[in-house]
Amino acid sequence: MLIPHRLLSIALILLFVISTDSVPAVAQTELLEAETENSPLATSGPQPRIVEPPAEGALQSAIDRGVDFLLQDQRPDGGWGSAEQTKGLNIYAPVPGAHQGFKLAVGGLVLSSLVECESTLDAERAAKVSKAIDRGTKWMLENHERVRRAEPMAIYNVWGHAYGLQSFVDLYHRAKLLGQDELEEKLLAAAQIQADKLNRYSFLSGGWGYYDFDHRTQVPASSPTSFTTATMLVALHNAKEIGVRFPEKLIDKAIASINRQRNPDFSYAYGEYLRMMPRMEINRPAGSLGRSQACNLALRLFGDEHVTDEVIQTWLDRLFARNNWLGYGRKLPIPHESYFMVAGYFYYYGHYYATMCIEQLPEEDRQDHENQMAHILLPLQEKDGSWWDYPFYNYHQQYGTAMALYSLRHCQQD
């Protein structure tokens, strides 16, 4: 005799309740404690070899050259980056929306890095940077509201919203420091607009992604990705500190999405659609080297006690000890063609968020990691002063340089 599905479900629920009630209270407490403890895998991993601190003046020299590249590369309208320099194989980027999003993201990253480095520069270079920041800020304020979804499948605009938001926050702090009250108000309003855009494009199941392959609905209903969600959360955390509003329920859904993708060793699935394949190459620690830095940071900023100092240090050590797994993909023209399905554009992204992870540690625990970071990034600077990791229209040198400059600035011992 077949039991109707509804009756079978009720029977199973009753069985679970009865079996749970039969577990002694002490045992239930132990089970709960076990669930909240990290796996030993979270804090075990390879150790990088010890490296020497950078030579005196090496960091500032590299920063100066990188800043000079960005100054020379600023476009006549005040922004950075363009849809030029195409190649035989390009990332799908429907016009104009995709490129408007890319330009806002790149412009935001560059301005944030220039603000970060401004205080380290000599007077002549600092004056040039100040003018470039003013021109770039004007461009951002005039153009940021144009950025929106390119078409139902491609949602690249979220990168513009995140890095535009972060840049408005950084520029807000600068304006406040300089006593520019009117500009301060404009930047806060712009930051709120970009946060509202992130609200609009948040995924149905929580978090964010940059494609809606499955449904192409107004509220994206495909799979969010771990690193995209982490990127948005980091920007939103910083924005909330200056008074930008964002629905807490969407924050909670985004955090839950990242946690669903987290493996016991704190590697993260590429996206929720792959979370049931934790040993797939891209989801293993080597494939997660760049993503884990951003995801750990996002969860830590929003109070996740699982992301301890030890977890952060373990993943920083792994990044430095196993750096070639990211490095093999650097400058390859096809996304995900390298070992562990790593794409080139994760290289400076991973180091950028690793730098922010270092900032989460006590000061006495930072210097070795900063030395490792400088040891990796300094030799990769190009002859023209830029850094880049993936041939991406005319955006790659700009975002790569911006991310590398941020990292090197934080390697300096003030």
matplotlib code that plots the C-alpha trace (Angstrom):
import matplotlib.pyplot as plt

x = [0.0, 1.4, 1.4, 0.3, 3.2, 1.6, 1.1, 4.6, 6.0, 4.0, 5.2, 8.8, 8.4, 6.9, 9.7, 12.3, 10.6, 10.3, 14.0, 15.2, 13.2, 14.8, 18.3, 19.5, 19.9, 23.7, 24.0, 22.0, 24.3, 27.3, 25.8, 25.1, 28.7, 30.1, 28.1, 29.6, 33.2, 35.4, 36.7, 40.5, 40.8, 40.0, 43.2, 45.7, 47.5, 50.8, 53.3, 55.0, 58.8, 60.1, 60.9, 62.9, 61.2, 61.2, 64.3, 64.1, 62.2, 61.0, 57.4, 57.2, 59.0, 56.5, 53.6, 54.9, 55.2, 51.7, 50.2, 52.0, 50.5, 47.0, 47.5, 48.6, 45.8, 42.9, 40.6, 39.6, 36.2, 37.8, 37.1, 39.3, 38.9, 37.0, 35.7, 38.8, 41.6, 39.3, 40.8, 39.6, 38.0, 36.2, 34.0, 30.4, 29.5, 26.4, 26.5, 26.1, 25.1, 27.9, 30.6, 28.9, 29.1, 32.8, 33.7, 32.0, 33.8, 37.2, 36.8, 35.7, 38.7, 41.2, 39.8, 39.9, 43.5, 44.5, 42.8, 44.7, 48.1, 47.7, 49.3, 52.5, 53.4, 55.8, 54.2, 54.3, 52.8, 50.2, 49.0, 48.5, 46.7, 44.4, 43.4, 42.9, 40.7, 38.6, 38.1, 37.4, 34.9, 33.1, 32.8, 31.5, 28.8, 27.7, 27.6, 26.9, 23.1, 23.3, 24.6, 22.0, 21.4, 22.6, 20.0, 18.1, 21.0, 24.0, 24.1, 27.7, 26.4, 26.6, 30.4, 29.9, 27.5, 29.8, 33.1, 31.2, 29.7, 33.1, 34.6, 31.9, 32.6, 36.3, 35.7, 33.3, 35.9, 38.4, 35.8, 35.1, 38.8, 39.1, 36.0, 34.2, 30.7, 28.7, 30.7, 30.3, 26.5, 26.6, 28.8, 26.6, 23.6, 25.4, 26.5, 22.8, 21.8, 24.3, 23.2, 19.7, 20.8, 22.3, 19.0, 17.2, 19.6, 19.9, 19.1, 15.9, 17.7, 20.0, 23.3, 24.4, 25.7, 26.4, 24.4, 20.8, 21.1, 18.1, 15.1, 16.1, 13.5, 13.3, 14.4, 17.4, 16.5, 19.6, 22.5, 24.3, 28.1, 30.1, 32.7, 30.3, 28.1, 31.2, 32.3, 28.9, 28.8, 32.2, 31.2, 27.9, 29.6, 31.8, 28.9, 26.7, 29.4, 28.7, 25.0, 24.0, 20.8, 20.3, 17.7, 19.0, 17.0, 18.9, 22.2, 21.1, 20.1, 23.4, 25.4, 23.3, 24.1, 27.9, 27.6, 25.8, 28.8, 31.4, 33.2, 34.7, 38.2, 36.9, 37.2, 34.0, 32.1, 32.2, 28.4, 25.4, 24.9, 28.1, 27.9, 26.9, 30.2, 32.7, 35.6, 35.2, 38.5, 37.2, 35.7, 38.8, 41.3, 43.6, 40.6, 39.3, 42.5, 41.1, 37.5, 38.2, 39.9, 36.9, 34.4, 36.2, 36.5, 32.8, 31.6, 34.1, 32.9, 29.4, 30.3, 30.8, 32.7, 33.8, 36.2, 38.8, 42.2, 43.6, 41.3, 42.4, 46.0, 45.7, 44.2, 46.7, 49.5, 47.8, 47.6, 51.3, 52.5, 50.4, 50.4, 51.2, 47.8, 46.5, 49.6, 49.3, 46.0, 47.5, 47.4, 45.8, 43.1, 40.4, 38.6, 39.0, 41.4, 44.1, 44.6, 41.7, 39.7, 41.2, 40.5, 43.2, 41.1, 41.1, 44.8, 44.8, 41.3, 42.5, 45.4, 43.3, 40.9, 43.8, 45.2, 42.0, 42.1, 45.6, 44.1, 41.7, 44.6, 46.3, 49.1, 51.8, 50.6, 50.6, 54.2, 55.1, 52.0, 52.7, 56.3, 54.8, 52.4, 55.2, 57.5, 54.8, 53.5, 56.6, 58.2, 55.0, 54.9, 55.0, 57.5, 54.8, 54.1, 50.9, 49.8, 47.4, 46.2, 43.7, 43.3, 40.0, 39.1, 40.8, 40.0, 42.6, 45.6, 43.4, 41.7, 44.9, 47.0, 44.4, 44.2, 48.0, 48.5, 46.0, 47.8, 51.3, 50.2, 49.1, 52.5, 54.1, 55.1, 53.7]
y = [0.0, 3.4, 6.1, 9.5, 12.0, 14.4, 11.7, 10.4, 13.9, 14.3, 11.0, 11.9, 15.3, 13.6, 11.0, 13.9, 15.7, 12.6, 11.6, 15.2, 15.3, 12.0, 13.5, 14.6, 18.4, 18.0, 16.1, 18.8, 21.5, 19.5, 19.2, 22.9, 23.7, 21.4, 23.2, 26.6, 25.4, 25.7, 22.5, 21.9, 22.4, 26.1, 26.8, 24.4, 25.0, 25.7, 28.2, 30.7, 31.0, 34.0, 37.0, 40.1, 43.5, 45.6, 47.8, 51.3, 53.5, 50.6, 50.9, 54.7, 54.5, 51.9, 53.9, 57.1, 55.2, 53.7, 57.1, 58.7, 56.0, 56.8, 60.5, 60.1, 57.7, 59.9, 60.6, 64.1, 63.8, 63.0, 59.2, 56.2, 53.2, 52.6, 49.9, 50.2, 47.6, 44.7, 41.4, 38.2, 37.0, 39.4, 39.1, 39.4, 43.0, 44.4, 48.1, 50.6, 49.3, 46.9, 49.4, 52.2, 49.8, 48.9, 52.6, 53.5, 50.5, 51.4, 55.1, 54.3, 52.0, 54.5, 57.4, 55.3, 54.4, 58.0, 59.2, 56.4, 57.3, 61.1, 61.7, 59.8, 61.9, 64.8, 68.2, 68.5, 65.0, 65.5, 68.7, 66.8, 64.1, 66.6, 68.0, 64.5, 63.6, 66.7, 66.0, 62.3, 63.2, 65.5, 62.8, 60.3, 62.6, 63.4, 59.9, 57.4, 57.5, 56.3, 52.9, 50.2, 46.6, 46.2, 43.6, 40.7, 38.3, 40.6, 42.4, 43.8, 47.0, 45.7, 46.1, 49.8, 50.2, 48.5, 50.3, 53.5, 53.3, 52.6, 55.5, 57.9, 56.9, 57.5, 60.8, 61.7, 61.2, 63.3, 66.1, 66.1, 66.4, 69.3, 71.0, 70.8, 70.7, 71.1, 68.3, 66.2, 66.4, 65.5, 62.5, 61.2, 61.5, 59.7, 56.9, 56.5, 56.2, 53.5, 51.6, 51.8, 50.4, 47.4, 47.0, 46.9, 44.3, 42.0, 38.4, 36.6, 34.0, 36.6, 38.2, 39.3, 37.9, 39.4, 37.0, 35.8, 32.9, 31.0, 33.3, 36.8, 38.4, 41.9, 40.6, 38.4, 34.8, 32.8, 31.8, 34.5, 34.2, 34.2, 36.8, 39.2, 39.1, 39.7, 42.7, 44.3, 43.6, 45.2, 48.3, 48.5, 48.0, 51.0, 53.0, 52.3, 53.9, 57.3, 57.0, 55.3, 53.2, 49.7, 47.0, 44.8, 41.8, 42.0, 42.1, 39.0, 37.2, 38.0, 36.8, 33.6, 33.1, 33.3, 30.9, 28.4, 28.4, 28.1, 24.8, 23.7, 24.8, 28.3, 27.8, 29.1, 27.8, 30.0, 30.4, 28.8, 26.7, 24.8, 24.6, 20.9, 20.1, 21.2, 19.2, 20.6, 22.2, 25.8, 25.2, 23.8, 25.9, 26.6, 27.7, 29.8, 31.7, 35.0, 34.5, 33.4, 36.7, 38.8, 36.4, 36.1, 39.9, 40.4, 37.9, 39.3, 42.9, 41.9, 40.1, 36.4, 35.0, 32.0, 34.2, 34.5, 36.0, 32.5, 31.8, 35.1, 34.3, 30.8, 32.0, 34.8, 32.3, 30.0, 32.9, 33.7, 30.1, 28.9, 32.2, 30.5, 28.9, 32.5, 33.6, 30.9, 32.5, 36.0, 37.5, 34.4, 35.6, 33.1, 33.2, 30.1, 28.4, 28.0, 25.4, 25.0, 27.0, 30.3, 33.4, 36.0, 38.9, 37.3, 38.1, 41.7, 41.3, 38.6, 40.6, 43.7, 42.0, 40.2, 43.6, 44.5, 41.2, 42.1, 45.3, 43.1, 41.7, 43.2, 45.5, 43.2, 40.4, 42.4, 43.1, 39.6, 39.5, 43.0, 41.9, 39.0, 41.2, 43.6, 40.8, 39.5, 42.8, 44.9, 42.7, 42.6, 46.3, 46.9, 49.3, 51.9, 51.8, 49.8, 46.4, 44.2, 40.6, 40.0, 41.7, 43.4, 46.0, 49.2, 48.6, 46.1, 48.4, 50.8, 48.4, 46.4, 49.4, 50.8, 47.5, 47.1, 50.7, 50.2, 47.1, 48.6, 51.7, 49.5, 47.8, 51.0, 51.4, 54.8]
z = [0.0, -1.0, 1.7, 0.4, 0.3, 2.7, 5.3, 4.9, 5.4, 8.6, 9.9, 9.2, 11.0, 14.0, 14.1, 14.0, 16.8, 19.0, 18.3, 19.1, 22.3, 23.4, 23.1, 26.5, 27.0, 27.5, 24.2, 22.4, 23.8, 22.6, 19.1, 18.9, 20.1, 17.5, 14.8, 15.8, 16.0, 12.9, 11.3, 11.8, 8.1, 8.5, 10.2, 8.6, 5.4, 3.7, 5.0, 2.7, 2.8, 4.7, 2.6, 3.2, 3.6, 0.4, -0.1, 1.3, -1.1, -3.3, -2.3, -2.8, -6.1, -7.3, -6.0, -7.8, -11.1, -10.7, -9.9, -12.9, -15.2, -13.9, -14.3, -17.9, -18.6, -17.4, -20.3, -21.4, -19.8, -16.4, -16.3, -16.9, -19.2, -22.5, -24.8, -27.0, -27.5, -28.5, -29.4, -31.2, -28.0, -25.8, -22.7, -23.7, -23.0, -24.5, -25.3, -23.9, -20.4, -19.8, -20.6, -18.6, -15.6, -16.3, -16.6, -13.3, -11.6, -13.0, -12.3, -8.8, -8.2, -9.6, -7.5, -4.3, -4.9, -5.7, -2.5, -0.6, -2.0, -2.1, 1.3, 0.4, -2.7, -3.1, -3.5, -7.3, -7.8, -5.1, -6.8, -10.0, -8.2, -6.5, -9.8, -11.3, -8.3, -8.8, -12.5, -11.8, -9.0, -11.4, -14.0, -11.4, -10.2, -13.7, -15.0, -12.2, -12.5, -16.1, -15.0, -15.1, -16.3, -19.9, -20.8, -19.1, -19.0, -18.3, -15.0, -15.1, -13.7, -10.2, -10.4, -11.1, -8.3, -5.8, -6.7, -7.4, -4.0, -2.4, -4.2, -3.2, 0.4, 0.1, -1.6, 1.1, 3.8, 1.7, 1.3, 5.0, 5.8, 3.4, 4.7, 1.4, 2.8, -0.4, -2.1, 0.9, 0.7, -3.1, -2.5, 0.3, -1.9, -4.8, -2.4, -1.4, -5.1, -5.7, -2.6, -3.9, -7.2, -5.3, -3.6, -7.0, -8.5, -5.5, -6.4, -5.3, -3.2, -1.7, -2.7, -6.1, -9.4, -12.8, -15.0, -15.0, -17.4, -16.2, -15.9, -17.0, -14.7, -13.3, -9.9, -10.9, -10.1, -11.2, -9.0, -7.0, -6.9, -3.6, -4.6, -6.2, -3.1, -0.9, -3.0, -2.6, 1.1, 1.7, -0.1, 1.7, 5.1, 4.5, 3.2, 6.2, 8.3, 6.7, 7.0, 3.8, 4.3, 3.1, 4.0, 6.8, 5.4, 2.2, 4.1, 6.0, 2.8, 1.2, 4.2, 4.2, 0.5, 1.2, 4.1, 1.9, -0.4, 2.4, 2.7, 6.1, 5.0, 4.2, 0.5, -1.2, -4.2, -7.2, -7.2, -5.5, -8.6, -7.8, -4.0, -4.1, -5.9, -3.3, -4.8, -8.3, -9.3, -9.1, -5.6, -4.0, -2.1, -5.0, -7.1, -4.2, -3.4, -4.7, -3.6, 0.0, 0.8, -0.2, 1.3, 4.6, 4.8, 4.1, 6.7, 9.2, 8.7, 9.4, 12.6, 11.7, 14.6, 12.6, 10.6, 13.3, 13.1, 12.7, 9.7, 8.1, 8.7, 7.4, 4.1, 3.7, 4.2, 1.6, -0.9, -0.5, -0.4, -3.3, -5.2, -8.5, -8.7, -9.2, -11.1, -13.8, -14.9, -15.0, -18.6, -20.2, -22.7, -21.9, -18.6, -16.4, -18.8, -16.1, -13.4, -11.0, -13.6, -12.3, -14.5, -14.9, -13.5, -10.0, -9.5, -8.3, -7.0, -4.7, -3.4, -3.1, -0.6, 1.0, 1.9, 3.6, 5.4, 6.7, 8.1, 10.2, 12.1, 15.2, 14.1, 15.5, 13.1, 9.9, 8.9, 7.7, 5.5, 4.2, 3.3, 1.4, -0.5, -1.5, -2.5, -4.9, -6.4, -6.8, -9.5, -11.5, -12.3, -16.1, -17.8, -18.1, -14.4, -14.6, -13.4, -15.2, -15.1, -17.9, -21.4, -20.9, -23.5, -22.1, -18.4, -17.3, -16.7, -14.8, -12.4, -12.0, -11.2, -8.8, -6.9, -6.7, -5.5, -2.7, -1.6, -1.8, 0.0, 2.9, 2.9, 3.9, 7.5, 8.5]

ax = plt.figure().add_subplot(projection="3d")
ax.plot(x, y, z, "-o")
ax.set_aspect("equal")
plt.show()
